[in-house]
């Protein structure tokens, strides 16, 4: 009981702090989420018992907080096609279950409007996971041997390269899904790593990082 009271008091304090959002000038119905709204959505989601159980049952990660337009008004007027409430969707992923959970947050009423569990295969990889996969790959001696000595100073590409960055060594990551039980990425969260040197891909399709087990997989080149 004491823990529930502390959690309720904490949430009440946060909600009070966020109550000034409207006074600062409320965003328009279809505007992207503000940083305050994103933080509020995450706070409300993580206070929900279903979300807490999901993220607490094994290794999990918050994937994204995004704006979503939900039309709840049935009024027949010029504004009827616009959402009357501001909503956000908070997406989580549980590695042990290979499952995602989407929490729909009504920011106007400051509550969880809906929760849906989704297949892990439908949950996209986020930037933090690509960065983790890159760190695991670059720390593996087998990957270092692919490039020889000295090892290029790879950096994770978080956006499109500028003209000055085009020739720098970079790493990109793409989700890969195993289709059969014999595939090591079957029901595992895997990232295929793409390496660029001098703006050209090298060692294509050779390095895969299994984030579920945090293992690095090296594919042999067919001869």
N, C-alpha and C positions, 0 to 999 in steps of 0.2 A: 504493500500500500504506500509506504514511504517513497519508494522509487517512482510510483505513478504520480504522486503529488509533486515530487521534484520535477519530473518531466513536464507535467502540466504547467507548473510555475515557469519553467524555462521557455516553453512554447508561448505562454501568455506574454512574457517579457519581449520575445522576438516579434510577436504579432503587434504589440504596442509600438515597437520601434518602426515596423513597416507601415504603420497606420498613416504616417506622414507622406506616403507616396502620392496620394491624391492632391494634397496641398502643394506639392512641388510641380504639379501639372501632369494630369493623368495621360498616359499614352493613348493614341487613337486605337479603335477596335482592332485593326489589322497591323498595327506596328509590331516590330520584333520585340522580344522580351527585353526589358531593361535589366541591368545587373542586379538591381534590388529584387525584381520579380523572380529572377532565376534563383537567387538565394532563398527567397521566400518559398518558392515551389519545392526546392530541395528540403528545406526545413519541415514543411508540412508533410511531404512524402515520408521522410525518415521517422516522423513521429507516429506514423500509422502502424498498428500492430502487425498487419499482414506483411508490410514492407520490412519491418524489423525482423520478423521471423525468416523472411526470404534471404535477406542479406546476412543474417546471423547463422544460417545453416550451411557453413562451409565457406570457401573462398569466393568472394563476389566483388563486383565493381559497378560503380555508377557509370553508365555509358554516355548519357546525354541528357540535357534539359533543353527542351525546345518549345517554341510557340505552336499552339494548335488552335484553329478557329472552330468553335462549337456553337452552332445556332440553337439557342434555347428559347428565344422569344417567338411567339406565334402572332404577334401584332401585325395587322395589315396596314402598314404605313410605309413611308419612303425609306425607313431604316430597317425594315423587316428582314432584309437580306444580310444585315450585319450582325455579328454576334453581340449579344447584350452583356455578356460577361467575358472577362479575360481568363484564358485557360493556358496551362502549360502541361507538357507531358514529360515525366521523368522516367527514364529507361534504365533498368538495372539488369545485370547478367550474373548468374551463379555458375561458376566453373564446374563445381561438383555435380550439379544437376543438369548441366548443359541446357539451361532454361533462362528465358528472359521474363521480366515483369515490367509492365507499363502502368504507371500511376497517372491518372488524369487529375490535374489539380485545378480547382475553381479558385482563381486568385481573387476574384471579387468577393466571394463568400469565405475565402480562406479555409478550404476544406478539400478532402479527397473525394472527388466525384465518382471515380470508378477505378477499378484495378483489374487488369487482365494478364494472365500468364501466357507467354508465347514461346514457340519453339526457339531453341538456341540458334538454329541455322538462320533465323530471320533477324537476329540481332547483329548490327554492323560492328566492325572493328573501329575503335576510336583512336585518336592520336596518341594517347598515353600507352595504349597497348602496342602500337607500332614502335614507340620508343623503347618499351620493355623488350619487345622481340629483337630489336636492333642491338640492345645491350647484351642480351643473351647470345646472339649470333656472333658479335664481335669478340666476345670473351672466349669463344670456343676455338681451341687450337686448330681444329680441322678447317674452320673457316679462314683462319689466318694463313694457313698453308695454301689455300686457293689463290691468294694474292701475293704471296711471297714477302720478301723483306726488302725495303721497308713497307709496312702495311699502310695503305692509303688512309688518310685522316677522314674517314667517313663521318658525315653528319646526317641526322634524320631530316628528310624534306618535309617541312610542315606546311609549305605553301609553294606556289609556282616560283621557280628560280628567277632571280633578277638577272640582268645582263652580266653583272659582275660575278654572279654565283654559278653561271652555266658550266664553267670548267672545273668547279670544285667537286670532290668526291661526295656523293650523296646516296642515301638509302631510302627506298620507298617500300611500303608494305601493302599487300593485298590479301584479303581473306580467301582461303582455299578450303573447300569442304570435301570430305571423303564420302564417296557414294556407296561403298561396299564395306562390310565388316572387316575385310582384310586390309583396308586402307588405314594407316596409322592416324589419319585425321578424321576417321569416322566417329561422329559424335564428340569430337575434340575441337577446340578452338585454335585453329592454325593460321599462321600468317606466312605467306610466301614473300621472301625478301628479294627486292630488285636493287642491284648495285649499279651506280652510274660513275664512270670515270671519263673525264673530258667530254661530258654530255652524251656518252654512249653507254648502253647497257652492256654489262659483262657478267659472266657466270649466271646466265639466265636460267631460271627454274631449278636451281641447284640447292638452294638453302631454304628450308622451311622450319619455322619455330612453332612448336606445339605449346601454346600458353597454358593448356590444361595441366600438362605434366612439367612444363618449363624445360622441355628437351629440345635440342637442336638436331634436325634431321638433314642429312646430306645425301642428295641423289647422285648416283654415279653417272658419269657420262657414257652414253651408248657408243660403242665403237663398231 
